[in-house]
């Protein structure tokens, strides 16, 4: 049975809430609906940055001390507003939506402690929007010993099946953290985080230029990467570890560039993200023939250029060029995952998160 699912995603880039409608049975995609976006205000971003700092010391996943309680309220309100605006704009009734997939805002990801925390009050959201809400997708995986990330590979596989391309194909999502899905035929699905995505660049731009991000990578294009610094950073044990593996947004926040010109700093961090993605190639079963880049990083033209240089002779394309809505993919994915969760289908696998057996997940909050 096909379901109409609305996916909501707020990523580690802290930019805002993506909304996307999808018609699916949790295995195949019947149709894509419209998508939307509700940006966080600067005040909300500031609150979430404080929440990230405070969450580093959380003793348990359901604790919401101080700033975290306020941040959770803000995240919930922002998502409710995103749904209200989206349904009004597209004249969609809440009765027309079977399930909402609500990821929430990740503030801490420590799978080695069997701990992952996404803030957002699903019960309050369900009551506000009058639609059942599936949430807490990652918890069961982490509790079973998995990495709890990345969680979009089953959706990437469904997308890739429509392309009719010879594999291996890799889908790269560059959000706050970068992750890849390696697809080779119907049976081989491997995934992992590869390293930083936009988080280091965005934080650098915020500190030095008072800008939320580097639009199209224009600032980085004016600078020169420090290849010695990049080579040193790539010696961290994470980069030689085999998949599956995952990261917290702030795992590389302690890396210091030193005294560099701002444009050179942006260029170095952009090149570091590209180099970290390329570093996964020797750890894959076969060299990929095609890379498809999604997420915010797909709009960074300097990032795409650097990826092409480091991944040649493989092709590197932005998701939009193959007909995918790059900015909507993760939101679509959580609609897809909600449909899978409703049917008890696996959301994660041993080769995607390291969980011992294929795991379903998600909890439903009803209006």
C-alpha positions as CSV (number, residue, x, y, z in Angstrom):
1,X,0.0,0.0,0.0
2,X,1.3,3.4,-1.0
3,X,1.5,6.0,1.7
4,X,1.7,9.8,1.5
5,X,4.6,10.7,3.8
6,X,5.9,14.1,4.8
7,X,9.6,14.2,5.7
8,X,11.1,16.8,8.0
9,X,14.9,17.3,8.3
10,X,17.0,19.8,10.2
11,X,20.6,19.0,9.6
12,X,23.9,19.6,11.5
13,X,24.5,22.7,9.3
14,X,21.8,24.4,11.5
15,X,20.4,26.2,8.5
16,X,16.7,25.4,8.9
17,X,13.9,22.9,8.4
18,X,13.5,21.1,5.0
19,X,10.1,19.7,4.2
20,X,9.3,17.2,1.4
21,X,6.3,15.1,0.4
22,X,6.7,11.7,-1.1
23,X,4.4,8.8,-2.1
24,X,6.0,5.5,-1.3
25,X,5.4,2.0,0.1
26,X,8.8,2.1,1.9
27,X,10.4,0.1,-0.9
28,X,9.8,2.1,-4.1
29,X,9.1,5.7,-4.8
30,X,5.9,6.2,-6.6
31,X,6.0,10.0,-6.8
32,X,7.7,13.1,-5.5
33,X,5.6,15.8,-4.1
34,X,6.5,19.4,-3.5
35,X,9.2,20.5,-1.1
36,X,9.8,23.5,1.1
37,X,12.1,25.2,3.6
38,X,11.8,27.2,6.8
39,X,15.1,28.8,7.7
40,X,16.2,29.2,11.2
41,X,16.4,32.8,12.4
42,X,19.8,34.0,13.6
43,X,18.4,33.9,17.2
44,X,17.4,30.3,16.7
45,X,20.8,29.4,15.3
46,X,22.5,31.1,18.2
47,X,20.3,29.1,20.6
48,X,21.2,25.8,18.8
49,X,24.9,26.6,18.9
50,X,24.6,27.0,22.7
51,X,22.6,23.8,22.8
52,X,25.4,21.9,21.0
53,X,27.9,23.1,23.6
54,X,25.7,22.2,26.5
55,X,24.8,18.8,25.1
56,X,28.4,17.7,25.1
57,X,27.9,16.9,28.9
58,X,24.5,15.3,28.7
59,X,24.4,12.3,31.1
60,X,21.4,10.6,29.4
61,X,19.5,11.0,26.1
62,X,16.2,12.3,27.6
63,X,17.8,15.0,29.8
64,X,17.0,18.6,28.8
65,X,18.7,20.9,31.2
66,X,18.8,24.7,30.8
67,X,19.4,25.9,27.3
68,X,18.5,22.4,25.8
69,X,14.9,22.7,27.0
70,X,14.5,26.1,25.3
71,X,16.2,24.8,22.2
72,X,13.9,21.8,22.0
73,X,10.9,24.2,22.2
74,X,12.3,26.3,19.5
75,X,13.0,23.3,17.2
76,X,9.5,22.0,17.8
77,X,7.9,25.4,17.0
78,X,10.0,25.8,13.9
79,X,9.0,22.4,12.6
80,X,5.3,23.1,13.3
81,X,5.6,26.4,11.4
82,X,7.3,24.7,8.5
83,X,4.5,22.2,8.2
84,X,1.8,24.8,8.5
85,X,3.4,27.0,5.9
86,X,4.0,24.1,3.5
87,X,0.5,22.7,3.7
88,X,-1.1,26.1,3.3
89,X,1.1,27.0,0.3
90,X,0.3,23.7,-1.5
91,X,-3.3,23.5,-0.3
92,X,-2.7,20.1,1.3
93,X,-5.0,18.9,4.1
94,X,-3.6,17.1,7.1
95,X,-6.0,14.3,6.3
96,X,-4.1,13.8,3.0
97,X,-0.9,12.9,4.9
98,X,-0.6,9.4,6.4
99,X,2.6,9.9,8.4
100,X,5.2,12.6,9.2
101,X,8.9,11.6,9.5
102,X,10.5,13.9,12.1
103,X,14.2,13.7,12.5
104,X,14.6,16.4,15.0
105,X,17.9,18.4,15.6
106,X,21.0,16.3,16.5
107,X,22.8,17.9,19.4
108,X,25.0,15.0,20.4
109,X,26.1,11.8,18.6
110,X,28.3,9.4,20.7
111,X,27.6,5.9,19.5
112,X,30.6,4.6,21.4
113,X,28.6,5.5,24.5
114,X,25.4,4.1,22.9
115,X,24.1,7.7,23.0
116,X,22.5,9.8,20.3
117,X,20.3,12.8,21.0
118,X,17.9,14.6,18.7
119,X,15.9,17.3,20.3
120,X,12.3,18.1,19.3
121,X,9.0,17.2,21.0
122,X,7.2,14.8,18.7
123,X,4.1,14.6,20.9
124,X,3.7,18.4,20.8
125,X,4.3,18.5,17.1
126,X,1.7,15.8,16.4
127,X,-0.9,17.6,18.4
128,X,-0.1,20.9,16.7
129,X,-0.2,19.6,13.1
130,X,-2.9,16.9,13.7
131,X,-0.9,14.2,11.9
132,X,0.8,11.1,13.3
133,X,4.6,11.7,13.7
134,X,7.3,9.1,13.6
135,X,10.5,10.1,15.4
136,X,13.5,8.8,17.3
137,X,14.8,6.9,14.2
138,X,18.3,6.4,15.4
139,X,17.9,5.2,19.0
140,X,17.2,1.5,18.4
141,X,20.3,1.2,16.1
142,X,22.6,2.8,18.6
143,X,21.2,0.8,21.5
144,X,21.9,-2.4,19.5
145,X,25.5,-1.3,19.1
146,X,25.3,0.4,15.7
147,X,26.7,3.8,14.7
148,X,23.2,5.3,14.3
149,X,24.4,7.0,11.1
150,X,24.3,7.5,8.3
151,X,20.6,6.7,8.0
152,X,19.7,7.7,4.5
153,X,21.4,4.9,2.5
154,X,18.2,2.9,2.0
155,X,16.7,5.9,0.4
156,X,19.8,6.6,-1.7
157,X,19.5,3.0,-3.0
158,X,15.8,3.6,-4.0
159,X,16.9,6.7,-5.9
160,X,19.8,5.1,-7.6
161,X,17.7,2.2,-8.9
162,X,15.9,4.6,-11.2
163,X,19.1,5.8,-12.9
164,X,20.0,2.6,-14.9
165,X,23.7,3.3,-14.5
166,X,26.5,0.8,-14.3
167,X,27.9,0.7,-10.8
168,X,29.5,1.2,-8.4
169,X,27.6,4.5,-7.7
170,X,28.3,6.6,-4.7
171,X,25.9,9.2,-3.4
172,X,27.6,11.8,-1.2
173,X,25.6,13.9,1.2
174,X,27.4,17.0,2.3
175,X,25.6,18.5,5.2
176,X,27.3,19.6,8.5
177,X,29.0,16.2,8.3
178,X,29.7,14.4,5.0
179,X,28.5,10.8,4.4
180,X,28.5,8.4,1.5
181,X,26.3,5.5,0.3
182,X,28.1,3.0,-2.0
183,X,25.7,1.1,-4.2
184,X,26.8,-1.7,-6.5
185,X,23.8,-3.7,-7.8
186,X,20.8,-4.7,-5.7
187,X,22.8,-6.4,-2.9
188,X,25.8,-4.2,-2.0
189,X,25.0,-1.3,0.2
190,X,27.8,0.3,2.2
191,X,27.7,3.6,4.0
192,X,29.6,5.8,6.5
193,X,30.4,9.3,7.5
194,X,33.6,10.4,5.7
195,X,34.5,13.5,7.7
196,X,33.5,17.1,7.9
197,X,31.0,18.5,5.6
198,X,30.0,22.2,5.8
199,X,30.3,22.5,9.5
200,X,33.9,23.6,9.7
201,X,33.5,26.0,6.8
202,X,30.3,27.5,8.1
203,X,31.7,28.0,11.6
204,X,34.8,29.6,10.0
205,X,32.7,31.9,7.9
206,X,30.6,32.9,10.9
207,X,33.7,33.7,13.0
208,X,35.7,35.5,10.4
209,X,33.2,37.0,8.0
210,X,29.9,37.1,10.0
211,X,28.3,35.1,7.3
212,X,26.3,31.8,7.8
213,X,28.1,30.1,4.9
214,X,30.3,30.5,1.9
215,X,27.8,31.1,-1.0
216,X,28.7,28.9,-3.9
217,X,32.2,28.6,-2.5
218,X,33.1,32.0,-3.9
219,X,35.2,33.0,-0.9
220,X,37.2,29.7,-0.9
221,X,37.8,30.2,-4.6
222,X,39.8,33.3,-3.8
223,X,42.2,31.4,-1.5
224,X,44.8,28.7,-1.6
225,X,44.5,25.5,0.3
226,X,47.2,24.5,2.8
227,X,47.9,21.0,1.5
228,X,50.4,20.3,4.3
229,X,47.7,21.1,6.9
230,X,45.2,18.9,5.1
231,X,47.7,15.9,4.9
232,X,48.3,16.3,8.6
233,X,44.6,16.4,9.5
234,X,44.0,13.3,7.4
235,X,46.4,11.3,9.6
236,X,43.7,11.2,12.4
237,X,42.7,7.6,13.0
238,X,39.1,8.2,11.8
239,X,40.1,8.5,8.2
240,X,41.9,5.1,8.0
241,X,39.1,3.3,9.8
242,X,36.9,1.1,7.6
243,X,33.2,1.7,7.3
244,X,30.8,1.7,9.0
245,X,31.8,4.7,11.1
246,X,30.1,8.0,12.1
247,X,30.8,11.4,13.6
248,X,29.5,14.1,15.8
249,X,29.2,17.5,14.1
250,X,31.9,18.9,16.3
251,X,34.4,16.0,16.2
252,X,36.9,18.1,14.2
253,X,36.2,21.5,15.9
254,X,39.5,21.3,17.8
255,X,41.5,21.4,14.5
256,X,43.2,24.8,14.3
257,X,44.3,26.5,11.1
258,X,46.6,29.0,12.8
259,X,47.2,32.5,11.4
260,X,45.9,32.4,7.8
261,X,44.2,34.8,5.5
262,X,40.5,34.2,5.7
263,X,40.2,33.2,2.0
264,X,43.0,30.7,2.5
265,X,41.3,29.3,5.6
266,X,38.0,28.8,3.7
267,X,39.9,27.2,0.8
268,X,41.7,24.9,3.2
269,X,38.6,23.7,5.0
270,X,36.7,23.2,1.7
271,X,39.6,21.2,0.3
272,X,39.8,19.2,3.6
273,X,36.2,18.2,3.2
274,X,36.8,17.1,-0.4
275,X,40.0,15.2,0.5
276,X,38.3,13.4,3.4
277,X,35.6,12.2,1.0
278,X,38.2,11.0,-1.5
279,X,40.0,9.3,1.3
280,X,37.2,6.7,1.5
281,X,38.0,5.3,-2.0
282,X,40.7,2.8,-1.0
283,X,38.4,1.5,1.7
284,X,35.6,0.5,-0.7
285,X,35.3,-2.8,-2.5
286,X,35.7,-1.3,-6.0
287,X,36.6,2.1,-7.3
288,X,33.3,4.0,-8.0
289,X,32.5,5.1,-11.5
290,X,30.1,7.8,-10.6
291,X,29.7,10.2,-7.7
292,X,26.4,12.1,-7.1
293,X,26.6,15.0,-4.6
294,X,23.6,16.1,-2.6
295,X,23.0,18.4,0.4
296,X,24.2,21.9,0.9
297,X,27.7,21.1,-0.4
298,X,26.2,20.4,-3.9
299,X,25.7,24.2,-4.2
300,X,29.3,24.9,-3.4
301,X,31.0,25.1,-6.9
302,X,34.5,25.2,-5.4
303,X,33.7,22.0,-3.5
304,X,32.5,20.3,-6.6
305,X,35.6,21.4,-8.5
306,X,37.9,20.0,-5.8
307,X,36.0,16.8,-5.7
308,X,36.3,16.3,-9.4
309,X,40.1,16.9,-9.1
310,X,40.5,14.4,-6.3
311,X,38.1,11.7,-7.6
312,X,39.1,11.6,-11.3
313,X,38.6,9.7,-13.6
314,X,35.2,9.0,-12.0
315,X,32.5,11.5,-12.8
316,X,31.2,13.9,-10.2
317,X,27.7,15.4,-10.6
318,X,25.4,17.5,-8.5
319,X,22.2,15.7,-7.6
320,X,20.1,18.3,-9.6
321,X,21.8,17.2,-12.8
322,X,20.4,13.7,-12.5
323,X,16.9,15.0,-11.7
324,X,17.0,14.8,-8.0
325,X,16.0,17.7,-5.7
326,X,19.3,18.0,-3.8
327,X,18.0,20.2,-1.0
328,X,15.0,18.0,-0.4
329,X,16.7,14.5,-0.4
330,X,17.2,14.2,3.3
331,X,13.7,15.4,4.1
332,X,12.3,13.0,1.4
333,X,14.4,10.3,3.0
334,X,12.8,10.7,6.4
335,X,9.3,10.5,4.8
336,X,10.5,7.3,3.1
337,X,12.0,6.0,6.4
338,X,8.7,6.8,8.2
339,X,6.9,4.6,5.7
340,X,9.4,1.8,6.2
341,X,9.1,2.1,9.9
342,X,5.3,1.8,9.8
343,X,5.7,-1.4,7.9
344,X,8.5,-2.8,10.2
345,X,11.1,-2.8,7.3
346,X,14.8,-2.3,8.1
347,X,16.1,1.2,8.3
348,X,19.7,0.3,8.9
349,X,22.0,-2.7,8.1
350,X,25.3,-4.1,9.3
351,X,27.2,-2.6,6.3
352,X,25.6,0.9,6.8
353,X,25.8,1.5,10.5
354,X,27.5,-1.6,11.9
355,X,24.4,-2.8,13.7
356,X,24.5,-6.6,14.3
357,X,21.3,-7.4,12.3
358,X,19.1,-5.3,10.0
359,X,17.1,-3.0,12.3
360,X,13.8,-1.2,12.0
361,X,13.1,1.8,14.2
362,X,11.1,4.9,15.0
363,X,8.4,5.7,17.5
364,X,5.0,7.0,16.6
365,X,3.4,10.0,18.4
366,X,-0.2,10.5,17.6
367,X,-2.3,13.7,17.7
